[in-house]
Amino acid sequence: MTLFRSEVAGGLVLTGAALAALVWANSPWRHTYVRLWDHPVHLGGHGFAGFSTMQEWVNGGLMAVFFLVVGLEIARERRDGDLADMRTAIVPLVGAAGGMAGAGLVYALIVHQGPGATGWGIPMATDIAFALGALALLGRRVPPGLRLMLLTLAVADDIGSVLVLALFYSSRIYLPALLGVAVVTAGMVLIRRQGHPAAWPYLVGGVALWVFLAAGGVEPALAGVLVGVLIPGRPSPLRRDPAARVEHALAPIAAYIVLPLFAVANAGVTVHSSILRHPGATAAFVGIVVARVVGKLGGITLACLVVVRLGWGRLPEGVRWAHVAGGAAIAGIGFTVPLLIAEKAFSGRPDLVAVTTVALLVGSVVAFVVGAAILTMARMLTETANPDRGTARRGRQRVRGDTP
């Protein structure tokens, strides 16, 4: 469970960074926050037209490292993990789709028109680091199978969110640059098929992809996902697994540097009484919070229930439907990718981006409280139904010195 422990630690650091940004932006030194992240940084050229401030370089540049790690996780899970067995994987995979659809639908029903209507994609994504960090705080209320199920769901959620970001929130499309994307991707696929044992050709290709995507009007950080999926994961006779080496090197950087910087650069919203007075602000706030709590919980639980009842998949061992509902509520925790989508959906409306930031934080807290309550009740019901098992577990905890 090394991955789980690293994600948990990263989630705690990410939470601390978001809180630090909020404190900074609401302190007497708030002007320094704005001055730093709005500091102009220009490199010139068509491909860098969308990168004019420090904040934009963090969002579109450094976040490519995070997406690269996501791509490596997707490839590893598909090759060796929970995504390898489709009967086991189909429940969280369909659950992820149900959660995204449920969140988007609830938001659209609440904000069906007006300035915030374009934000339907914001509440869809689950944050891997935050969600796994929340499960760690809940300790033994969470069965091991639910941790793996939520991890798989979050990875699938990332894939879907990346597609939503690329397909629906690209404001300017430049076809010649996208042709360059296709050529570079095809070149990396060819190198992979030839069995090249090193990672450097893919990393160099990733830089080219980033430039072409930026010039083409598509979120350039998504280049990381393509590279992560394509880096070969099978060990060669001469070298260690190149994908494992890259992930081992970059995962701590993504968890402890990139994501905290992203949180500090984007979570610093000055909270004041007029934040909801802008046109569309109240509807967007309510829509995001309700979608992240009700939409995610209902969409994931219902989708998983349908798949299992039809006999297409099965729940992990030790996971009951109450656990699924609790995990579905925890999946409503999200910040990084949703905020990245918000920057695109509400481009030119910094007031709505600010409201979105607050709504994501409030929605994540509510989702955690609801999930914790459901999982706590699920554990109590399990121990009530199996008193001998609960007594034996508490005895083992006392012997090991664990806390209940």
VEXLOTI-154241 format. One record per residue: residue number from 1; residue in one letter; y, z, x of N, C-alpha, C in turn. Coordinates in steps of 0.2 Angstrom, whole numbers. Layout:
BEGIN
{NUM a {Y Z X} {Y Z X} {Y Z X}}
...
END
This chain:
BEGIN
{1 m {-6 0 4} {0 0 0} {6 0 4}}
{2 t {6 -3 10} {12 -3 15} {18 -7 11}}
{3 l {16 -13 8} {21 -16 4} {25 -12 -1}}
{4 f {21 -8 -5} {24 -4 -10} {28 2 -7}}
{5 r {26 5 -1} {30 10 2} {37 7 5}}
{6 s {36 1 8} {42 -2 10} {47 -4 5}}
{7 e {44 -7 -1} {49 -8 -7} {52 -2 -10}}
{8 v {48 3 -10} {51 10 -12} {57 12 -8}}
{9 a {56 12 -2} {61 14 3} {67 9 2}}
{10 g {66 3 2} {71 -2 1} {75 -1 -6}}
{11 g {71 1 -11} {74 2 -18} {79 8 -17}}
{12 l {77 14 -14} {81 19 -13} {87 18 -9}}
{13 v {87 14 -4} {93 12 0} {97 8 -4}}
{14 l {94 3 -8} {98 -1 -12} {102 3 -17}}
{15 t {99 8 -20} {102 12 -25} {108 16 -22}}
{16 g {107 18 -16} {112 22 -12} {118 17 -11}}
{17 a {117 11 -9} {122 6 -7} {126 4 -13}}
{18 a {123 3 -19} {126 2 -25} {131 8 -27}}
{19 l {128 14 -27} {132 20 -29} {138 20 -24}}
{20 a {137 19 -17} {143 19 -12} {148 14 -14}}
{21 a {146 8 -16} {151 3 -18} {155 5 -24}}
{22 l {152 8 -29} {156 11 -35} {161 16 -33}}
{23 v {158 21 -29} {163 26 -26} {169 23 -23}}
{24 w {167 19 -18} {172 16 -14} {178 12 -18}}
{25 a {175 8 -23} {180 4 -27} {184 8 -32}}
{26 n {182 15 -33} {185 19 -38} {189 25 -34}}
{27 s {189 24 -28} {192 29 -23} {200 27 -22}}
{28 p {204 32 -19} {211 30 -17} {211 24 -12}}
{29 w {205 22 -9} {205 17 -4} {202 11 -7}}
{30 r {203 10 -14} {200 4 -17} {202 -3 -14}}
{31 h {209 -2 -12} {212 -9 -10} {208 -11 -4}}
{32 t {205 -7 0} {202 -9 6} {195 -13 5}}
{33 y {192 -11 -1} {186 -14 -3} {188 -21 -5}}
{34 v {193 -22 -9} {195 -29 -11} {197 -33 -5}}
{35 r {201 -30 -1} {203 -34 5} {197 -36 9}}
{36 l {192 -32 10} {187 -34 14} {182 -39 11}}
{37 w {180 -39 5} {176 -44 2} {179 -50 0}}
{38 d {186 -50 -1} {189 -56 -3} {193 -59 3}}
{39 h {191 -56 9} {194 -59 15} {192 -66 16}}
{40 p {197 -71 17} {195 -78 17} {191 -80 24}}
{41 v {186 -84 23} {182 -86 28} {180 -94 27}}
{42 h {183 -98 30} {182 -105 29} {179 -109 35}}
{43 l {174 -113 34} {171 -117 39} {173 -124 38}}
{44 g {175 -126 33} {177 -133 31} {171 -137 30}}
{45 g {172 -143 27} {167 -147 25} {165 -147 18}}
{46 h {162 -152 15} {160 -152 8} {155 -147 7}}
{47 g {150 -146 11} {144 -142 10} {146 -134 10}}
{48 f {152 -133 12} {154 -126 12} {160 -124 8}}
{49 a {161 -129 3} {167 -128 -2} {166 -122 -6}}
{50 g {160 -120 -7} {159 -114 -12} {159 -107 -8}}
{51 f {161 -108 -1} {160 -102 3} {167 -100 6}}
{52 s {171 -97 3} {178 -96 5} {180 -88 6}}
{53 t {175 -84 4} {176 -76 6} {170 -73 9}}
{54 m {171 -67 11} {165 -63 14} {160 -62 9}}
{55 q {162 -61 2} {157 -59 -3} {153 -66 -4}}
{56 e {156 -71 -4} {152 -78 -6} {147 -79 0}}
{57 w {149 -77 6} {144 -79 11} {138 -74 11}}
{58 v {140 -68 9} {134 -63 8} {130 -66 2}}
{59 n {133 -68 -3} {129 -70 -9} {125 -76 -8}}
{60 g {128 -81 -5} {125 -87 -4} {121 -88 3}}
{61 g {124 -85 8} {121 -85 15} {116 -80 16}}
{62 l {118 -74 17} {113 -69 19} {107 -68 14}}
{63 m {109 -69 7} {103 -69 2} {98 -74 3}}
{64 a {99 -79 7} {93 -83 9} {88 -80 12}}
{65 v {89 -75 16} {84 -71 20} {80 -67 14}}
{66 f {83 -64 9} {80 -61 4} {75 -65 0}}
{67 f {77 -71 -1} {73 -76 -5} {68 -79 -1}}
{68 l {69 -79 6} {63 -81 11} {58 -76 10}}
{69 v {59 -69 10} {54 -64 10} {51 -65 3}}
{70 v {54 -66 -3} {51 -67 -9} {46 -73 -9}}
{71 g {48 -78 -6} {44 -84 -5} {38 -82 -1}}
{72 l {38 -79 4} {32 -76 8} {28 -72 3}}
{73 e {31 -68 -1} {27 -63 -5} {23 -67 -10}}
{74 i {27 -72 -13} {23 -77 -18} {17 -80 -15}}
{75 a {18 -83 -9} {13 -87 -6} {7 -82 -4}}
{76 r {9 -76 -2} {3 -71 0} {-1 -69 -6}}
{77 e {3 -67 -12} {0 -65 -18} {-5 -71 -21}}
{78 r {-2 -77 -20} {-6 -83 -23} {-12 -84 -18}}
{79 r {-12 -82 -12} {-17 -84 -7} {-22 -78 -7}}
{80 d {-20 -72 -7} {-25 -66 -6} {-24 -60 -11}}
{81 g {-19 -61 -15} {-17 -55 -19} {-19 -56 -26}}
{82 d {-15 -52 -30} {-17 -52 -38} {-16 -59 -41}}
{83 l {-12 -64 -38} {-11 -70 -41} {-17 -75 -39}}
{84 a {-22 -72 -35} {-28 -77 -33} {-33 -77 -38}}
{85 d {-34 -72 -42} {-39 -72 -48} {-35 -73 -54}}
{86 m {-35 -79 -57} {-31 -80 -63} {-33 -76 -69}}
{87 r {-39 -74 -70} {-40 -69 -75} {-37 -62 -75}}
{88 t {-36 -60 -69} {-33 -54 -67} {-25 -55 -67}}
{89 a {-23 -61 -65} {-16 -62 -64} {-13 -64 -70}}
{90 i {-16 -67 -75} {-13 -70 -81} {-9 -65 -85}}
{91 v {-12 -59 -86} {-8 -54 -90} {-1 -53 -87}}
{92 p {0 -51 -81} {7 -50 -79} {11 -57 -78}}
{93 l {7 -62 -77} {11 -69 -77} {14 -70 -84}}
{94 v {10 -70 -89} {12 -71 -96} {17 -66 -98}}
{95 g {16 -60 -96} {20 -54 -97} {27 -55 -94}}
{96 a {28 -58 -88} {34 -60 -85} {38 -65 -89}}
{97 a {34 -70 -91} {37 -75 -96} {40 -72 -102}}
{98 g {36 -68 -105} {38 -65 -111} {44 -60 -111}}
{99 g {44 -57 -105} {50 -52 -104} {56 -56 -103}}
{100 m {56 -62 -99} {61 -66 -98} {64 -69 -105}}
{101 a {59 -72 -109} {61 -75 -115} {64 -69 -120}}
{102 g {61 -64 -120} {63 -58 -124} {70 -56 -123}}
{103 a {71 -55 -116} {78 -53 -114} {83 -59 -116}}
{104 g {82 -65 -114} {86 -70 -115} {88 -71 -123}}
{105 l {82 -70 -127} {83 -71 -134} {87 -65 -137}}
{106 v {86 -59 -135} {90 -54 -138} {97 -55 -136}}
{107 y {99 -57 -130} {106 -58 -127} {109 -63 -132}}
{108 a {105 -69 -133} {108 -74 -137} {109 -72 -144}}
{109 l {105 -68 -147} {106 -66 -153} {113 -61 -154}}
{110 i {114 -57 -149} {120 -53 -149} {126 -57 -147}}
{111 v {126 -61 -142} {131 -65 -140} {130 -72 -141}}
{112 h {130 -74 -147} {128 -81 -149} {134 -86 -148}}
{113 q {140 -83 -147} {146 -88 -146} {151 -84 -142}}
{114 g {156 -88 -140} {162 -84 -137} {161 -85 -129}}
{115 p {165 -82 -125} {166 -82 -118} {159 -80 -114}}
{116 g {156 -75 -117} {150 -73 -114} {143 -76 -116}}
{117 a {144 -82 -120} {137 -85 -122} {133 -88 -116}}
{118 t {137 -90 -111} {133 -93 -105} {129 -88 -101}}
{119 g {129 -82 -103} {126 -77 -99} {119 -75 -101}}
{120 w {116 -79 -105} {109 -78 -107} {104 -77 -102}}
{121 g {105 -80 -96} {100 -79 -90} {101 -73 -86}}
{122 i {106 -69 -87} {108 -63 -83} {102 -58 -84}}
{123 p {101 -56 -90} {96 -50 -91} {89 -52 -90}}
{124 m {87 -58 -88} {80 -60 -87} {76 -57 -81}}
{125 a {80 -56 -76} {76 -55 -69} {75 -48 -69}}
{126 t {69 -46 -66} {67 -39 -64} {68 -38 -56}}
{127 d {70 -33 -54} {72 -31 -47} {66 -28 -44}}
{128 i {62 -31 -40} {56 -29 -37} {58 -22 -33}}
{129 a {63 -22 -29} {64 -16 -25} {66 -10 -30}}
{130 f {71 -11 -35} {73 -6 -39} {67 -3 -43}}
{131 a {63 -8 -46} {57 -6 -51} {52 -2 -47}}
{132 l {50 -4 -41} {45 -1 -37} {48 6 -35}}
{133 g {54 7 -33} {57 13 -32} {57 18 -38}}
{134 a {58 15 -44} {58 19 -50} {50 22 -51}}
{135 l {45 18 -50} {38 20 -50} {37 25 -45}}
{136 a {40 25 -39} {38 30 -34} {41 37 -37}}
{137 l {47 37 -40} {50 43 -42} {46 46 -48}}
{138 l {42 42 -52} {38 44 -57} {31 47 -54}}
{139 g {29 46 -48} {23 49 -45} {17 47 -49}}
{140 r {13 53 -51} {7 52 -53} {7 50 -61}}
{141 r {13 50 -64} {13 47 -71} {11 40 -71}}
{142 v {11 37 -65} {9 29 -65} {2 28 -62}}
{143 p {-2 25 -65} {-9 23 -63} {-8 18 -57}}
{144 p {-12 18 -52} {-12 13 -47} {-12 6 -50}}
{145 g {-16 4 -55} {-16 -2 -57} {-10 -5 -60}}
{146 l {-6 0 -63} {1 -2 -66} {6 -4 -60}}
{147 r {5 -1 -54} {9 -3 -49} {8 -10 -47}}
{148 l {2 -12 -46} {0 -19 -44} {2 -24 -50}}
{149 m {1 -22 -56} {3 -26 -61} {10 -27 -62}}
{150 l {14 -22 -61} {22 -23 -61} {24 -27 -55}}
{151 l {21 -26 -49} {22 -30 -43} {21 -37 -44}}
{152 t {15 -39 -47} {14 -46 -49} {19 -49 -54}}
{153 l {20 -45 -59} {25 -47 -64} {32 -48 -61}}
{154 a {34 -44 -56} {41 -45 -53} {41 -51 -49}}
{155 v {35 -52 -45} {35 -58 -41} {36 -64 -46}}
{156 a {32 -65 -51} {32 -70 -56} {39 -71 -59}}
{157 d {42 -65 -60} {49 -65 -63} {54 -68 -58}}
{158 d {53 -67 -52} {57 -70 -47} {57 -77 -47}}
{159 i {50 -80 -48} {50 -87 -48} {53 -90 -54}}
{160 g {52 -87 -60} {56 -89 -66} {63 -89 -65}}
{161 s {66 -83 -62} {73 -82 -62} {76 -87 -57}}
{162 v {72 -89 -51} {75 -94 -47} {75 -101 -50}}
{163 l {70 -102 -54} {70 -109 -58} {76 -109 -63}}
{164 v {77 -103 -66} {83 -103 -71} {90 -104 -67}}
{165 l {90 -101 -62} {96 -101 -57} {97 -108 -55}}
{166 a {92 -112 -53} {93 -118 -50} {94 -124 -56}}
{167 l {91 -123 -61} {91 -128 -67} {97 -127 -71}}
{168 f {99 -121 -73} {104 -120 -78} {111 -118 -75}}
{169 y {111 -116 -69} {117 -113 -67} {120 -116 -60}}
{170 s {119 -122 -60} {121 -126 -54} {127 -130 -57}}
{171 s {133 -129 -55} {139 -131 -58} {141 -138 -56}}
{172 r {140 -140 -50} {141 -147 -47} {135 -150 -44}}
{173 i {133 -155 -46} {127 -159 -43} {130 -165 -39}}
{174 y {127 -165 -33} {129 -171 -28} {122 -174 -26}}
{175 l {121 -180 -29} {114 -182 -28} {112 -184 -21}}
{176 p {116 -187 -17} {114 -189 -10} {112 -183 -6}}
{177 a {115 -177 -8} {113 -171 -4} {106 -169 -7}}
{178 l {105 -169 -13} {99 -167 -16} {93 -172 -13}}
{179 l {95 -178 -12} {90 -183 -9} {88 -180 -2}}
{180 g {93 -177 2} {92 -174 8} {87 -168 8}}
{181 v {88 -164 2} {83 -159 1} {76 -161 0}}
{182 a {75 -167 -4} {69 -170 -5} {66 -172 2}}
{183 v {70 -175 6} {67 -178 12} {65 -172 17}}
{184 v {69 -167 17} {67 -161 22} {61 -158 19}}
{185 t {61 -157 13} {55 -153 10} {49 -157 11}}
{186 a {49 -164 10} {43 -168 11} {41 -168 18}}
{187 g {46 -167 23} {44 -167 30} {41 -160 32}}
{188 m {43 -155 28} {39 -148 30} {32 -148 27}}
{189 v {31 -152 21} {25 -152 18} {20 -156 22}}
{190 l {23 -161 25} {19 -165 30} {17 -161 36}}
{191 i {21 -157 39} {20 -153 45} {15 -148 43}}
{192 r {15 -145 37} {10 -140 35} {3 -144 34}}
{193 r {3 -150 31} {-4 -153 31} {-7 -155 37}}
{194 q {-3 -156 42} {-5 -157 49} {-8 -151 53}}
{195 g {-7 -145 50} {-9 -139 52} {-5 -136 58}}
{196 h {2 -137 58} {6 -134 63} {5 -127 63}}
{197 p {4 -124 69} {2 -116 69} {8 -112 70}}
{198 a {14 -115 71} {20 -111 72} {25 -111 66}}
{199 a {29 -106 65} {34 -105 60} {41 -109 61}}
{200 w {42 -110 67} {49 -112 69} {51 -119 66}}
{201 p {46 -124 65} {48 -130 61} {51 -129 54}}
{202 y {48 -124 51} {49 -122 44} {56 -119 44}}
{203 l {57 -114 49} {64 -111 49} {70 -115 50}}
{204 v {68 -120 55} {74 -125 56} {75 -130 50}}
{205 g {69 -132 47} {70 -135 41} {73 -131 35}}
{206 g {72 -125 35} {76 -121 30} {83 -121 31}}
{207 v {86 -121 37} {93 -121 39} {96 -128 36}}
{208 a {92 -133 37} {94 -140 34} {94 -140 27}}
{209 l {89 -137 24} {89 -136 17} {95 -132 14}}
{210 w {96 -127 17} {102 -123 15} {108 -127 15}}
{211 v {110 -131 20} {116 -135 20} {115 -140 15}}
{212 f {110 -144 14} {109 -149 9} {110 -146 2}}
{213 l {107 -140 0} {108 -137 -6} {115 -135 -8}}
{214 a {118 -132 -3} {125 -130 -3} {130 -137 -5}}
{215 a {128 -142 -1} {132 -148 -3} {130 -151 -9}}
{216 g {124 -150 -12} {122 -153 -18} {124 -149 -24}}
{217 g {127 -143 -23} {129 -140 -29} {124 -135 -32}}
{218 v {118 -134 -28} {113 -129 -30} {113 -123 -26}}
{219 e {112 -117 -29} {112 -111 -25} {108 -112 -19}}
{220 p {112 -111 -13} {108 -113 -7} {104 -107 -4}}
{221 a {104 -101 -7} {100 -96 -5} {93 -97 -7}}
{222 l {92 -102 -12} {85 -104 -14} {81 -107 -9}}
{223 a {84 -110 -4} {81 -113 2} {76 -108 5}}
{224 g {77 -102 4} {73 -97 7} {66 -97 3}}
{225 v {66 -98 -3} {60 -98 -7} {55 -104 -5}}
{226 l {58 -110 -4} {55 -115 -2} {51 -114 5}}
{227 v {55 -112 9} {53 -111 16} {47 -106 16}}
{228 g {48 -100 12} {43 -95 12} {37 -97 9}}
{229 v {37 -101 4} {31 -104 1} {27 -109 6}}
{230 l {31 -112 10} {28 -118 14} {25 -115 20}}
{231 i {28 -110 23} {25 -107 29} {18 -106 29}}
{232 p {14 -109 33} {6 -108 32} {4 -100 33}}
{233 g {0 -98 29} {-2 -91 29} {-9 -90 32}}
{234 r {-13 -96 34} {-19 -95 37} {-19 -94 44}}
{235 p {-22 -89 47} {-22 -88 54} {-25 -94 58}}
{236 s {-22 -96 64} {-25 -101 68} {-29 -98 74}}
{237 p {-33 -102 77} {-37 -99 83} {-33 -96 88}}
{238 l {-27 -99 89} {-23 -98 95} {-18 -93 94}}
{239 r {-15 -92 87} {-10 -88 86} {-11 -84 80}}
{240 r {-7 -79 79} {-8 -75 73} {-5 -79 67}}
{241 d {-6 -76 61} {-4 -79 55} {4 -80 55}}
{242 p {7 -86 55} {14 -87 56} {18 -84 50}}
{243 a {15 -84 44} {18 -81 38} {19 -74 38}}
{244 a {13 -71 41} {13 -63 41} {18 -61 47}}
{245 r {19 -65 52} {23 -63 57} {31 -64 55}}
{246 v {32 -69 51} {39 -70 49} {40 -64 44}}
{247 e {36 -63 39} {37 -57 34} {38 -51 37}}
{248 h {33 -49 42} {34 -43 46} {41 -42 49}}
{249 a {44 -48 52} {50 -47 55} {56 -47 50}}
{250 l {55 -50 45} {61 -51 40} {61 -46 34}}
{251 a {56 -44 32} {55 -39 27} {60 -33 28}}
{252 p {60 -30 33} {64 -24 34} {72 -26 34}}
{253 i {73 -32 37} {80 -34 37} {82 -36 30}}
{254 a {78 -39 26} {80 -40 19} {81 -33 15}}
{255 a {76 -29 16} {77 -22 12} {82 -18 15}}
{256 y {83 -17 21} {88 -12 24} {95 -15 26}}
{257 i {96 -21 26} {102 -24 28} {105 -29 23}}
{258 v {101 -34 21} {103 -39 17} {105 -37 10}}
{259 l {100 -34 6} {101 -31 0} {106 -26 -1}}
{260 p {106 -21 4} {111 -16 3} {118 -19 4}}
{261 l {119 -24 9} {125 -27 9} {127 -31 3}}
{262 f {122 -34 0} {124 -38 -6} {126 -33 -12}}
{263 a {123 -27 -12} {125 -22 -17} {132 -19 -15}}
{264 v {133 -18 -9} {140 -15 -7} {145 -21 -9}}
{265 a {144 -27 -8} {149 -32 -9} {150 -34 -16}}
{266 n {145 -32 -21} {145 -34 -28} {146 -29 -33}}
{267 a {144 -23 -31} {143 -17 -36} {150 -13 -36}}
{268 g {155 -15 -32} {161 -11 -32} {166 -13 -38}}
{269 v {164 -11 -43} {168 -12 -49} {173 -6 -51}}
{270 t {179 -7 -51} {184 -2 -53} {183 -1 -61}}
{271 v {181 5 -62} {180 7 -69} {186 10 -72}}
{272 h {188 7 -78} {194 9 -81} {194 8 -89}}
{273 s {198 11 -92} {197 11 -100} {198 4 -103}}
{274 s {201 -1 -99} {202 -7 -102} {197 -12 -100}}
{275 i {191 -10 -97} {187 -15 -94} {183 -19 -100}}
{276 l {183 -16 -106} {179 -19 -112} {184 -23 -116}}
{277 r {191 -23 -114} {196 -26 -119} {197 -33 -118}}
{278 h {194 -36 -113} {194 -43 -112} {190 -47 -117}}
{279 p {192 -53 -118} {188 -57 -123} {181 -58 -121}}
{280 g {176 -56 -126} {169 -57 -124} {166 -51 -120}}
{281 a {170 -47 -118} {167 -41 -113} {163 -37 -117}}
{282 t {165 -34 -123} {161 -29 -126} {154 -33 -128}}
{283 a {154 -39 -131} {148 -42 -133} {143 -43 -127}}
{284 a {146 -45 -121} {142 -46 -115} {139 -40 -113}}
{285 f {143 -34 -113} {140 -28 -111} {135 -25 -115}}
{286 v {136 -26 -122} {130 -24 -127} {124 -28 -126}}
{287 g {125 -35 -125} {120 -39 -125} {116 -38 -119}}
{288 i {119 -37 -113} {115 -36 -107} {111 -29 -107}}
{289 v {114 -24 -110} {111 -17 -110} {105 -18 -115}}
{290 v {106 -20 -121} {100 -21 -126} {95 -26 -124}}
{291 a {97 -31 -121} {92 -36 -118} {88 -33 -113}}
{292 r {90 -29 -108} {87 -27 -103} {82 -21 -105}}
{293 v {84 -18 -110} {79 -12 -113} {75 -15 -118}}
{294 v {77 -17 -124} {73 -19 -129} {70 -26 -128}}
{295 g {74 -31 -125} {71 -37 -124} {65 -37 -119}}
{296 k {66 -34 -114} {61 -33 -109} {55 -30 -111}}
{297 l {56 -24 -114} {50 -20 -116} {46 -23 -122}}
{298 g {50 -26 -127} {46 -30 -132} {43 -36 -130}}
{299 g {46 -40 -126} {44 -46 -124} {38 -46 -119}}
{300 i {38 -41 -114} {32 -40 -110} {26 -38 -113}}
{301 t {27 -32 -117} {22 -29 -121} {18 -34 -126}}
{302 l {22 -37 -129} {19 -42 -134} {16 -48 -131}}
{303 a {18 -50 -126} {15 -56 -122} {9 -54 -119}}
{304 c {8 -48 -116} {2 -45 -113} {-3 -44 -119}}
{305 l {-1 -41 -124} {-5 -40 -130} {-9 -46 -132}}
{306 v {-5 -51 -133} {-8 -58 -136} {-13 -60 -131}}
{307 v {-11 -60 -124} {-16 -63 -119} {-22 -59 -119}}
{308 v {-22 -52 -119} {-28 -48 -119} {-32 -49 -126}}
{309 r {-29 -49 -132} {-32 -50 -138} {-36 -56 -139}}
{310 l {-33 -62 -136} {-36 -68 -136} {-42 -69 -131}}
{311 g {-43 -64 -127} {-48 -64 -122} {-47 -68 -116}}
{312 w {-41 -70 -114} {-39 -74 -109} {-38 -69 -102}}
{313 g {-37 -63 -103} {-36 -59 -97} {-38 -52 -99}}
{314 r {-37 -47 -94} {-39 -40 -95} {-34 -36 -91}}
{315 l {-33 -30 -94} {-29 -25 -90} {-32 -22 -84}}
{316 p {-28 -20 -79} {-31 -17 -73} {-35 -11 -75}}
{317 e {-40 -8 -71} {-43 -2 -73} {-39 4 -73}}
{318 g {-40 8 -78} {-36 14 -79} {-29 13 -82}}
{319 v {-27 7 -84} {-21 5 -87} {-22 5 -95}}
{320 r {-18 8 -98} {-18 8 -106} {-12 5 -108}}
{321 w {-12 4 -115} {-6 0 -118} {0 4 -117}}
{322 a {-1 11 -118} {5 15 -117} {8 14 -110}}
{323 h {4 13 -105} {6 12 -98} {10 5 -97}}
{324 v {7 0 -101} {10 -7 -101} {17 -6 -104}}
{325 a {18 -2 -109} {24 -2 -112} {29 2 -108}}
{326 g {27 7 -104} {31 10 -100} {33 6 -94}}
{327 g {28 2 -91} {30 -2 -86} {34 -8 -88}}
{328 a {34 -10 -94} {38 -15 -97} {45 -13 -97}}
{329 a {46 -6 -99} {53 -4 -99} {56 -3 -92}}
{330 i {51 -1 -87} {54 -1 -80} {56 -8 -78}}
{331 a {53 -13 -80} {54 -20 -78} {61 -22 -81}}
{332 g {64 -18 -85} {71 -19 -87} {76 -17 -82}}
{333 i {74 -14 -76} {78 -12 -71} {80 -18 -66}}
{334 g {86 -20 -65} {87 -26 -62} {95 -26 -60}}
{335 f {96 -29 -54} {103 -29 -51} {104 -35 -47}}
{336 t {100 -36 -42} {102 -41 -37} {102 -49 -40}}
{337 v {96 -51 -42} {96 -58 -45} {100 -59 -51}}
{338 p {100 -54 -56} {104 -54 -62} {112 -55 -60}}
{339 l {114 -51 -55} {121 -52 -53} {123 -58 -50}}
{340 l {118 -61 -46} {119 -68 -43} {119 -73 -48}}
{341 i {115 -72 -54} {116 -77 -60} {123 -76 -63}}
{342 a {125 -70 -64} {131 -68 -67} {137 -72 -63}}
{343 e {137 -72 -57} {142 -75 -53} {143 -82 -54}}
{344 k {137 -86 -56} {137 -93 -58} {139 -93 -65}}
{345 a {136 -89 -70} {137 -90 -77} {144 -89 -79}}
{346 f {147 -84 -76} {154 -82 -77} {159 -84 -72}}
{347 s {158 -90 -69} {162 -92 -64} {169 -93 -66}}
{348 g {174 -90 -63} {181 -90 -65} {183 -85 -70}}
{349 r {178 -81 -72} {179 -75 -76} {177 -68 -73}}
{350 p {181 -66 -68} {180 -60 -64} {179 -54 -69}}
{351 d {183 -54 -74} {182 -48 -79} {175 -48 -82}}
{352 l {172 -53 -84} {165 -53 -86} {160 -52 -81}}
{353 v {162 -54 -75} {157 -52 -69} {157 -44 -68}}
{354 a {163 -41 -69} {164 -34 -68} {160 -30 -74}}
{355 v {161 -33 -80} {158 -30 -85} {150 -30 -84}}
{356 t {148 -36 -82} {141 -37 -81} {138 -32 -76}}
{357 t {142 -31 -70} {140 -26 -65} {139 -19 -69}}
{358 v {143 -17 -73} {143 -10 -76} {137 -10 -81}}
{359 a {136 -16 -84} {131 -16 -89} {124 -16 -86}}
{360 l {123 -20 -80} {117 -20 -77} {115 -13 -74}}
{361 l {120 -9 -72} {119 -2 -70} {117 2 -75}}
{362 v {121 2 -81} {119 6 -87} {112 4 -90}}
{363 g {111 -2 -90} {105 -4 -93} {99 -2 -89}}
{364 s {100 -2 -82} {94 0 -78} {93 7 -78}}
{365 v {98 11 -79} {97 18 -80} {94 20 -87}}
{366 v {96 17 -92} {93 17 -99} {85 15 -98}}
{367 a {84 9 -95} {77 7 -94} {73 12 -91}}
{368 f {75 15 -85} {72 20 -82} {70 26 -86}}
{369 v {75 28 -90} {74 34 -94} {69 33 -99}}
{370 v {69 27 -102} {64 25 -108} {57 24 -105}}
{371 g {57 21 -99} {50 20 -96} {47 26 -93}}
{372 a {51 31 -91} {49 37 -88} {46 42 -94}}
{373 a {50 41 -100} {48 45 -106} {41 42 -108}}
{374 i {40 36 -109} {34 33 -111} {28 35 -107}}
{375 l {29 34 -100} {24 35 -95} {22 43 -95}}
{376 t {27 47 -96} {26 54 -96} {21 56 -102}}
{377 m {23 53 -108} {19 54 -114} {12 51 -114}}
{378 a {12 45 -110} {5 42 -109} {1 47 -105}}
{379 r {3 50 -100} {-1 54 -96} {-3 61 -100}}
{380 m {2 63 -104} {0 69 -108} {-5 68 -113}}
{381 l {-5 62 -116} {-10 60 -121} {-17 59 -118}}
{382 t {-16 56 -111} {-23 55 -108} {-26 62 -106}}
{383 e {-22 66 -104} {-25 73 -102} {-27 77 -108}}
{384 t {-24 76 -114} {-26 79 -120} {-32 77 -122}}
{385 a {-33 70 -122} {-39 67 -124} {-45 68 -119}}
{386 n {-44 69 -113} {-49 71 -107} {-47 77 -104}}
{387 p {-47 83 -107} {-45 89 -103} {-49 91 -97}}
{388 d {-55 89 -97} {-59 91 -90} {-56 86 -85}}
{389 r {-54 80 -86} {-52 76 -81} {-45 78 -78}}
{390 g {-41 80 -83} {-34 83 -81} {-35 89 -77}}
{391 t {-40 94 -79} {-41 100 -75} {-43 98 -68}}
{392 a {-48 93 -67} {-50 91 -61} {-45 88 -57}}
{393 r {-40 84 -60} {-35 81 -56} {-30 87 -53}}
{394 r {-29 92 -57} {-24 97 -55} {-27 101 -49}}
{395 g {-34 102 -50} {-37 105 -44} {-37 102 -38}}
{396 r {-38 95 -38} {-38 91 -32} {-31 91 -29}}
{397 q {-26 91 -34} {-19 92 -31} {-17 98 -28}}
{398 r {-20 104 -30} {-19 110 -27} {-22 110 -20}}
{399 v {-28 107 -20} {-32 107 -13} {-28 103 -8}}
{400 r {-25 98 -10} {-22 93 -6} {-14 96 -5}}
{401 g {-12 100 -9} {-5 102 -9} {0 97 -12}}
{402 d {-3 93 -16} {1 88 -20} {5 92 -26}}
{403 t {10 88 -28} {14 91 -34} {12 87 -40}}
{404 p {11 90 -46} {9 87 -52} {14 81 -54}}
END
